[in-house]
Amino acid sequence: MKKILQLFAVLLLLTGICACSRQPDLSGDWQLLRIDSEENPVTEEEMELVRSFGMDILLHLNADGTGTLDLFSEVSDLTYDTREMKVTIAGYTSDMTYKDELLSIIEETGSMVFTRMKAE
């Protein structure tokens, strides 16, 4: 009986470790929500104004770790890694964070904060 309880405890521990190590599924379409920066911040309201002129900053992430960044219709290919939480765009690698359903690409001068686009 003691051995069965020990085995059960080990299985619970392993299940917990596996659950904690799951990588987020970032695949899909993302829209720039705001830019957090001390020098040149862009608020959510300012991004809405930009969109009203037909311009936007979009991120498309494929499940295979590739994607594109569409910066006002100028599209750049990218790769990303959810284990390392890194994204490489045009040869430049940045850190990423994913928290509270927001994806941030972190640069030295600030971060671009994206929200997942809702299916229409």
PyMOL commands that set and color helices and strands:
alter all, ss='L'
color gray80, all
select helices_A, chain A and resi 2-20+44-52
alter helices_A, ss='H'
color red, helices_A
select strands_A, chain A and resi 28-37+57-61+66-71+74-81+86-89+92-99+102-107+110-116
alter strands_A, ss='S'
color yellow, strands_A
deselect
rebuild
show_as cartoon
